[in-house]
Amino acid sequence: MDRRLPIGLWLVALFQWIAPMIKPPSLLASAPVALWAVVALVFGLVAVNLLRRRSWSHTATVFIQGFSILVHVLVLVAGVATMGESGPVVDYAMLGTFLASMLASAAILYYVDLPVIRSVMQ
């Protein structure tokens, strides 16, 4: 059996933090430094253990990306359009970045759920 990791799994391990972090710049700038440290620690831990083929890191990746999609949908429903003086005002920066984030998370979920990737992680 070939024990090499697929290149796609390397890419997911190294870059999966990008999908949940695609947000408007104003929202990114408002987060405290301590939050960024925790996010970096979590994604670093998951990435290292994905590369070590730990099954819990596969589960964590699915959870993180799925939760990211859920949170983005809920925030979009609640906040993409607000009432202005002349009617509804759509926040296109939020809409675009959140849709891009959800698509990236969905692509990661699709990839890590492929049978070949699941078999590598067991």
C-alpha positions, 0 to 999 in steps of 0.5 A: 500500500502506498503510504504517501499523502495525496498532494490535495491533503497537503494543500488542505492541511496547509491552507484550510484556515483560509476558507473560514477566514475570508471576511471583509477587512473591517471584520478581520481588523476588529478581532483581538490579537488573542483570538488570532493566536487561538485560531492559529494554534487550532489550525496549526494543531489540526494541520500537523495531525492531518499530515500525521494521518490522525483520524481526529484531525479529519473529524476536526476539519469536517467540523470546522469547515461545516461549522464555518458554512453554518455560521456564514449562512446564519450571519448572511441571513441576519445581516446582509441587508439592512434597512436604510432611509431609501429602502434595503441596503445590501452589504456586497462586501459581506455577501461576496466574501461570505459566499467565497468562504462558503464555497471554499469550505464546501470544496474542502468538505468535498475533498476530505470526504472522498473515499481515497482520503478517508481511507488514508486517514484511517 
